[in-house]
Amino acid sequence: MARINLLPWREQLREERKKRFLLALAGVMVGGIGIILLADQYYSHAIDRQNARNAYIQKEIAVLDERIKQIAELKARRKQLVERMKIIQDLQANRPIIGHLFDQLARTLPDGVYFTDVKMTDKTIAVSGAAESNNRVSDLMRNMEASPWLSAPSLTEVKAKQGADQQPQQSNSFQLSVRQTVPGAEGKAK
């Protein structure tokens, strides 16, 4: 048999396979790097789009928050206006009542009694004054109890006035409170 040396042929084949392997490896690396760069660009673009959406939503939220503030301010102003209107309506409704009340205070006042101070808080009237005697104060309280516009008089204090020579004068100072009522209001409330 003839001796053929196949070593150089095998070396050439190895070299060729090595070159193909290195070429394939380089192609795979270039392809992988390209895929990575494309994926990076895709995700960067997706992130930029999402950031733009988020910025738009934040801007719209700020606009809506401003509108909510305006609505809250308008509601507060509306509430104040409604309260003012209610106060004005109450004053308009109570206008004749005040006239009747002063008329009743004057009608219940017996001779020898005068008022020095009259204050009204809600439906309670605080009266300070002077009277010639305790009997006159009692007459005043009976007259107030009989009035359809006044009820529940309550005497707080009666003092005898002292003169300059420490002798009691012929007058007493008093303080009392009475409730204001409206005739016929009890029937309406039922």
C-alpha contacts under 8 A as a table, 3 or more apart, distances in Angstrom:
res1	aa1	res2	aa2	distance
5	N	8	P	7.38
6	L	9	W	5.33
6	L	10	R	6.24
7	L	10	R	5.06
7	L	11	E	6.06
8	P	11	E	4.90
8	P	12	Q	6.06
9	W	12	Q	5.10
9	W	13	L	6.16
10	R	13	L	4.94
10	R	14	R	6.04
11	E	14	R	4.95
11	E	15	E	6.00
12	Q	15	E	4.94
12	Q	16	E	5.98
13	L	16	E	5.00
13	L	17	R	6.04
14	R	17	R	5.03
14	R	18	K	5.91
15	E	18	K	4.95
15	E	19	K	6.08
16	E	19	K	5.04
16	E	20	R	6.15
17	R	20	R	5.01
17	R	21	F	5.94
18	K	21	F	4.99
18	K	22	L	6.04
19	K	22	L	5.06
19	K	23	L	5.90
20	R	23	L	4.92
20	R	24	A	5.91
21	F	24	A	5.02
21	F	25	L	5.87
22	L	25	L	4.85
22	L	26	A	5.94
23	L	26	A	5.03
23	L	27	G	6.05
24	A	27	G	4.91
24	A	28	V	5.99
25	L	28	V	5.08
25	L	29	M	6.06
26	A	29	M	5.00
26	A	30	V	6.01
27	G	30	V	5.06
27	G	31	G	5.91
28	V	31	G	4.94
28	V	32	G	5.86
29	M	32	G	4.98
29	M	33	I	5.99
30	V	33	I	5.12
30	V	34	G	6.01
31	G	34	G	4.96
31	G	35	I	6.05
32	G	35	I	5.03
32	G	36	I	6.03
33	I	36	I	4.98
33	I	37	L	6.08
34	G	37	L	5.07
34	G	38	L	6.08
35	I	38	L	5.05
35	I	39	A	5.99
36	I	39	A	5.08
36	I	40	D	6.00
37	L	40	D	4.97
37	L	41	Q	6.14
38	L	41	Q	5.09
38	L	42	Y	6.07
39	A	42	Y	4.97
39	A	43	Y	6.05
40	D	43	Y	5.22
40	D	44	S	5.90
41	Q	44	S	5.01
41	Q	45	H	5.99
42	Y	45	H	5.18
42	Y	46	A	6.11
43	Y	46	A	4.85
43	Y	47	I	5.98
44	S	47	I	5.07
44	S	48	D	6.12
45	H	48	D	5.02
45	H	49	R	6.15
46	A	49	R	5.10
46	A	50	Q	6.16
47	I	50	Q	5.04
47	I	51	N	6.03
48	D	51	N	5.03
48	D	52	A	6.11
49	R	52	A	5.04
49	R	53	R	6.22
50	Q	53	R	4.95
50	Q	54	N	6.07
51	N	54	N	4.94
51	N	55	A	6.04
52	A	55	A	5.06
52	A	56	Y	6.16
53	R	56	Y	5.04
53	R	57	I	6.12
54	N	57	I	5.03
54	N	58	Q	6.04
55	A	58	Q	5.04
55	A	59	K	6.12
56	Y	59	K	5.09
56	Y	60	E	6.21
57	I	60	E	5.05
57	I	61	I	6.01
58	Q	61	I	4.98
58	Q	62	A	6.18
59	K	62	A	5.13
59	K	63	V	6.35
60	E	63	V	4.96
60	E	64	L	6.15
61	I	64	L	5.00
61	I	65	D	5.98
62	A	65	D	5.00
62	A	66	E	6.23
63	V	66	E	5.17
63	V	67	R	6.33
64	L	67	R	4.91
64	L	68	I	6.07
65	D	68	I	4.97
65	D	69	K	6.22
66	E	69	K	5.06
66	E	70	Q	6.27
67	R	70	Q	4.97
67	R	71	I	6.11
68	I	71	I	4.98
68	I	72	A	6.11
69	K	72	A	5.05
69	K	73	E	6.13
70	Q	73	E	5.03
70	Q	74	L	6.05
71	I	74	L	4.98
71	I	75	K	6.09
72	A	75	K	5.04
72	A	76	A	6.18
73	E	76	A	5.05
73	E	77	R	6.14
74	L	77	R	5.03
74	L	78	R	5.96
75	K	78	R	4.94
75	K	79	K	6.05
76	A	79	K	5.05
76	A	80	Q	6.24
77	R	80	Q	5.05
77	R	81	L	6.13
78	R	81	L	5.03
78	R	82	V	6.07
79	K	82	V	5.07
79	K	83	E	6.15
80	Q	83	E	5.07
80	Q	84	R	6.14
81	L	84	R	4.99
81	L	85	M	6.03
82	V	85	M	5.01
82	V	86	K	6.10
83	E	86	K	5.03
83	E	87	I	6.21
84	R	87	I	5.06
84	R	88	I	6.14
85	M	88	I	5.04
85	M	89	Q	6.03
86	K	89	Q	5.01
86	K	90	D	6.04
87	I	90	D	5.05
87	I	91	L	6.11
88	I	91	L	5.02
88	I	92	Q	6.08
89	Q	92	Q	4.98
89	Q	93	A	6.03
90	D	93	A	4.99
90	D	94	N	5.94
91	L	94	N	5.00
91	L	95	R	5.92
92	Q	95	R	5.31
93	A	96	P	7.22
93	A	97	I	7.86
94	N	97	I	4.98
94	N	98	I	6.37
95	R	98	I	5.61
95	R	99	G	6.94
96	P	99	G	5.22
96	P	100	H	6.36
97	I	100	H	5.05
97	I	101	L	6.01
97	I	182	V	7.65
98	I	101	L	4.91
98	I	102	F	6.26
99	G	102	F	5.34
99	G	103	D	6.17
100	H	103	D	4.96
100	H	104	Q	6.08
100	H	149	W	7.60
101	L	104	Q	5.10
101	L	105	L	6.19
101	L	149	W	6.52
101	L	150	L	7.97
101	L	180	Q	7.74
102	F	105	L	5.03
102	F	106	A	6.24
103	D	106	A	5.19
103	D	107	R	6.14
104	Q	107	R	4.90
104	Q	108	T	5.99
104	Q	147	S	7.04
104	Q	149	W	6.85
104	Q	150	L	7.82
105	L	108	T	5.35
105	L	109	L	6.40
105	L	144	M	7.78
106	A	109	L	5.37
107	R	110	P	7.87
108	T	140	L	6.10
108	T	143	N	5.03
108	T	144	M	5.82
108	T	147	S	7.52
109	L	113	V	6.49
109	L	114	Y	7.25
109	L	140	L	5.84
109	L	143	N	7.62
110	P	113	V	5.96
110	P	136	R	6.78
110	P	139	D	6.78
110	P	140	L	6.09
111	D	136	R	7.65
112	G	131	A	5.71
112	G	132	E	5.43
112	G	136	R	6.84
113	V	129	G	7.32
113	V	130	A	5.80
113	V	131	A	4.25
113	V	132	E	6.53
113	V	136	R	6.58
113	V	137	V	7.37
114	Y	129	G	5.61
114	Y	130	A	5.60
114	Y	131	A	6.49
115	F	118	V	7.18
115	F	127	V	6.93
115	F	128	S	5.85
115	F	129	G	4.01
115	F	130	A	6.44
116	T	127	V	7.78
116	T	128	S	5.57
116	T	129	G	4.59
116	T	130	A	7.23
117	D	126	A	7.95
117	D	127	V	5.79
117	D	128	S	4.95
117	D	129	G	6.52
118	V	125	I	6.89
118	V	126	A	5.76
118	V	127	V	4.62
118	V	128	S	6.44
119	K	125	I	5.61
119	K	126	A	5.10
119	K	127	V	6.54
120	M	123	K	6.87
120	M	124	T	5.70
120	M	125	I	4.30
120	M	126	A	6.19
121	T	124	T	5.32
121	T	125	I	6.35
123	K	179	R	5.70
123	K	180	Q	5.18
123	K	181	T	7.63
124	T	177	S	6.74
124	T	178	V	5.83
124	T	179	R	4.58
124	T	180	Q	6.13
125	I	177	S	5.50
125	I	178	V	5.28
125	I	179	R	6.06
125	I	180	Q	7.00
126	A	175	Q	7.31
126	A	176	L	5.95
126	A	177	S	4.41
126	A	178	V	6.66
127	V	175	Q	5.69
127	V	176	L	5.34
127	V	177	S	5.93
127	V	178	V	7.98
128	S	173	S	7.45
128	S	174	F	5.72
128	S	175	Q	4.41
128	S	176	L	6.55
129	G	173	S	5.67
129	G	174	F	5.50
129	G	175	Q	6.60
130	A	171	S	6.43
130	A	172	N	5.45
130	A	173	S	4.21
130	A	174	F	5.96
131	A	134	N	7.11
131	A	136	R	6.17
131	A	137	V	6.42
131	A	171	S	5.32
131	A	172	N	5.21
131	A	173	S	6.31
131	A	174	F	7.56
132	E	136	R	6.68
132	E	170	Q	5.64
132	E	171	S	4.17
132	E	172	N	6.14
133	S	136	R	5.42
133	S	137	V	6.91
133	S	170	Q	7.07
133	S	171	S	5.94
133	S	172	N	6.14
134	N	137	V	5.08
134	N	138	S	6.34
134	N	158	V	7.95
134	N	172	N	7.10
135	N	138	S	4.96
135	N	139	D	6.18
136	R	139	D	4.96
136	R	140	L	6.21
137	V	140	L	5.01
137	V	141	M	6.32
137	V	174	F	7.75
138	S	141	M	5.12
138	S	142	R	6.22
139	D	142	R	5.10
139	D	143	N	6.10
140	L	143	N	5.12
140	L	144	M	6.17
141	M	144	M	5.04
141	M	145	E	6.17
141	M	153	P	6.05
141	M	154	S	7.97
142	R	145	E	5.09
142	R	146	A	6.24
143	N	146	A	5.11
143	N	147	S	6.27
144	M	147	S	5.15
144	M	150	L	5.74
144	M	151	S	6.56
144	M	153	P	6.70
144	M	178	V	7.90
145	E	148	P	7.98
145	E	150	L	6.40
145	E	151	S	5.22
145	E	152	A	6.34
145	E	153	P	6.51
146	A	150	L	7.77
146	A	151	S	7.80
147	S	150	L	5.39
147	S	151	S	7.19
148	P	151	S	7.51
148	P	181	T	7.21
148	P	182	V	7.25
148	P	183	P	5.73
149	W	180	Q	5.95
149	W	181	T	4.91
149	W	182	V	5.50
149	W	183	P	6.20
150	L	153	P	7.82
150	L	178	V	6.57
150	L	179	R	5.73
150	L	180	Q	4.84
150	L	181	T	5.52
151	S	178	V	6.04
151	S	179	R	5.20
151	S	180	Q	6.41
151	S	181	T	6.66
152	A	178	V	5.61
152	A	179	R	6.00
153	P	176	L	6.86
153	P	177	S	5.66
153	P	178	V	4.20
153	P	179	R	6.92
154	S	176	L	5.47
154	S	177	S	5.23
154	S	178	V	6.19
155	L	158	V	7.79
155	L	174	F	7.73
155	L	175	Q	6.26
155	L	176	L	4.23
155	L	177	S	6.50
156	T	174	F	7.50
156	T	175	Q	5.34
156	T	176	L	4.99
156	T	177	S	7.22
157	E	174	F	5.35
157	E	175	Q	5.10
157	E	176	L	6.90
158	V	172	N	6.53
158	V	173	S	5.69
158	V	174	F	4.28
158	V	175	Q	6.59
159	K	172	N	5.40
159	K	173	S	5.18
159	K	174	F	6.28
160	A	168	P	6.40
160	A	169	Q	7.38
160	A	171	S	6.48
160	A	172	N	4.38
160	A	173	S	6.34
161	K	168	P	5.76
161	K	169	Q	5.82
161	K	170	Q	7.83
161	K	171	S	6.11
161	K	172	N	5.48
161	K	173	S	6.60
162	Q	165	D	7.83
162	Q	166	Q	5.45
162	Q	167	Q	5.74
162	Q	168	P	4.56
162	Q	169	Q	5.93
163	G	166	Q	5.21
163	G	167	Q	5.36
163	G	168	P	5.79
163	G	169	Q	5.74
164	A	167	Q	7.32
168	P	171	S	7.93
169	Q	172	N	7.91
181	T	185	A	7.73
182	V	185	A	5.44
183	P	186	E	7.42
184	G	187	G	5.45
184	G	188	K	6.64
185	A	188	K	5.06
185	A	189	A	6.17
186	E	189	A	5.21
186	E	190	K	6.62
187	G	190	K	5.52
